[in-house]
Structures are given as C-alpha cells and as structure tokens.
Amino acid sequence: MIACVAVVGHQNNPLYIQSFTEADDALKLHHIVHCSLDVVDERVNNPKKSGPTLNETFLGLLYPTENYKVYGYLTNTKVKFILVTTDLDVRDADVRNVSVTISFKC
C-alpha cells in the first residue's frame, strides 16, 4: 500500500506531498521523504558506487525502514518522485510501473 507520494523540485524544494495514512504519521512521512533526498543526491552524484546510471531514471529502493520502503524516480528535468510504501514484500517492477505512470500523468 502506498503511504506517501512526494514530488520534489530540482533544487530539493517540495512541490507536492500527500500522505495516505493517519494524521499522526504525516510528519514522520515528511521526514522520511526529506531524508531520502540525500540518498537520491548520492546516487546521482556517484553513479559508479550505487549501480544505476544517469540514463536510468528509476532509482529503485532508496532505503528501507522498520515500517516503510522508500523508492525514487528522477525525471530528465531533475524533478524527483518519492514513493513510500508500507508493503515490505513489494517488487521493484511493480514500483517502477507506478512511478512511470505517475510521472507521465504529471
């Protein structure tokens, strides 16, 4: 299940954040999204260390927490889509399809 979707600008400015959980978790999810931006920057600036190349826009699993998994997608204009899920057994292919669908609708 998707817990949060965030769209972040090329200067790491939040453009849109929507959480789909209780109001108490909204601040926690906002923090998780903010922390994931460091991982995105690290993967973009050091492509040899982290696997995906600059041509690959789906960044995959950024990091797991106890209750969530955080995935990232980077557009060619450096806009970032962050997806936080509660499913700990979700497949990367499913998240890739969701990320591509979201980016095309925006």
Secondary structure, DSSP 8 states (H G I E B T S, - for coil): -EEEEEEE-TTS-EEEEEE-S-HHHHHHHHHHHHHHHHHHHHHHH-HHHHS--TT--EEEEEEE-SS-EEEEEE-TTS-EEEEEES-TT--HHHHHHHHHHHHHH-
